[in-house]
Amino acid sequence: MNKFLVFLICSWQLFALPFVCYALQSVFDHDTFSADDIMGEAEIDIQPLITSAMAFGDPEMFGNMQIGKWLKSNDNALIDDSIINIVDGKVKQEISLKLQNVESGELQVELEWMPLDQ
């Protein structure tokens, strides 16, 4: 199932220190005849995407290229390093996370930076 989440990032917040921006997503299964069950949670640090997108300005001026990375560590649930790219004039990041507060499970997420003027 695909879901779209929209986060509004105000530019004045980018300069407040310290600036940490996380999105917490609860993941549920989809049951036809009973209530949906929680499968786990995932915490996504969107700061690397914001920093990379802001540093490059208008991505349409650049070709396809890597512009940032969120590194796997003991402090996050990344399965692999998450690369931030400019793809066809858009800043995108693909993330693979282990679900938290559950025995097992993974979440695949693709983030896309969209300036407010679009």
Phi and psi in degrees as a GROMACS rama.xvg file:
@    title "Ramachandran Plot"
@    xaxis  label "Phi"
@    yaxis  label "Psi"
@TYPE xy
-94.4677  138.154  ASN-2
-128.033  149.624  LYS-3
-115.938  126.835  PHE-4
-116.95  136.81  LEU-5
-116.596  127.7  VAL-6
-116.52  131.566  PHE-7
-96.4413  118.466  LEU-8
-107.876  113.926  ILE-9
-83.2691  132.784  CYS-10
-62.0125  -30.279  SER-11
-64.9609  -27.6073  TRP-12
-69.1972  -25.0087  GLN-13
-64.5105  -20.7186  LEU-14
-104.766  -1.18627  PHE-15
-76.8195  135.688  ALA-16
-114.276  139.043  LEU-17
-78.6441  147.256  PRO-18
-111.419  112.966  PHE-19
-126.702  130.599  VAL-20
-130.071  117.235  CYS-21
-124.756  150.054  TYR-22
-118.243  124.109  ALA-23
-101.874  122.801  LEU-24
-120.291  122.294  GLN-25
-86.8835  137.737  SER-26
-112.512  128.223  VAL-27
-120.179  152.534  PHE-28
-82.0886  174.642  ASP-29
-120.772  109.878  HIS-30
-103.554  137.887  ASP-31
-78.7749  -42.1236  THR-32
-112.105  6.13234  PHE-33
-146.844  176.332  SER-34
-67.0956  146.047  ALA-35
-66.7348  143.759  ASP-36
-104.971  141.768  ASP-37
-70.9964  132.92  ILE-38
-99.5591  -18.5174  MET-39
149.852  -173.133  GLY-40
-132.129  155.744  GLU-41
-137.203  133.836  ALA-42
-108.333  122.045  GLU-43
-113.265  121.42  ILE-44
-85.409  109.656  ASP-45
-93.3505  1.88451  ILE-46
-59.9625  -43.7207  GLN-47
-58.5157  -38.7749  PRO-48
-65.4431  -45.7188  LEU-49
-61.8285  -47.7736  ILE-50
-60.3085  -46.2128  THR-51
-64.4409  -45.1945  SER-52
-64.081  -42.7808  ALA-53
-67.4544  -34.255  MET-54
-67.4487  -30.3353  ALA-55
-98.3164  -9.10187  PHE-56
66.8868  -123.837  GLY-57
-80.1366  108.107  ASP-58
-68.8513  -18.1832  PRO-59
-68.6967  -14.5127  GLU-60
-81.3319  -7.90476  MET-61
-118.119  155.613  PHE-62
-80.8502  -177.946  GLY-63
-64.8977  125.99  ASN-64
-164.414  158.892  MET-65
-82.8864  134.096  GLN-66
-124.713  -4.44575  ILE-67
-171.756  177.018  GLY-68
-158.883  140.366  LYS-69
-108.616  116.592  TRP-70
-85.6063  139.106  LEU-71
-66.812  135.461  LYS-72
-152.757  177.325  SER-73
-70.689  -14.8319  ASN-74
-89.6263  -3.0208  ASP-75
-136.29  174.493  ASN-76
-106.081  21.5403  ALA-77
-62.6349  140.579  LEU-78
-82.2809  -40.072  ILE-79
-139.013  165.565  ASP-80
-55.9784  144.171  ASP-81
-106.843  117.911  SER-82
-92.0198  139.497  ILE-83
-108.282  123.257  ILE-84
-126.354  156.179  ASN-85
-95.3723  121.024  ILE-86
-129.346  116.575  VAL-87
52.1923  42.5897  ASP-88
79.7378  11.0311  GLY-89
-126.668  142.848  LYS-90
-87.5436  120.911  VAL-91
-132.879  151.874  LYS-92
-140.782  126.572  GLN-93
-102.206  133.284  GLU-94
-129.717  134.054  ILE-95
-118.265  119.395  SER-96
-123.394  147.017  LEU-97
-80.9672  134.105  LYS-98
-68.6401  143.833  LEU-99
-101.863  160.265  GLN-100
59.8535  34.4696  ASN-101
-155.749  157.544  VAL-102
-63.516  -45.5881  GLU-103
-156.562  166.042  SER-104
141.006  154.303  GLY-105
-133.757  155.448  GLU-106
-128.853  129.027  LEU-107
-105.929  126.053  GLN-108
-132.176  139.735  VAL-109
-119.141  123.343  GLU-110
-103.089  145.971  LEU-111
-134.533  129.972  GLU-112
-82.7467  126.287  TRP-113
-129.081  110.187  MET-114
-61.0748  152.02  PRO-115
-63.294  -22.0644  LEU-116
-78.9959  1.63136  ASP-117
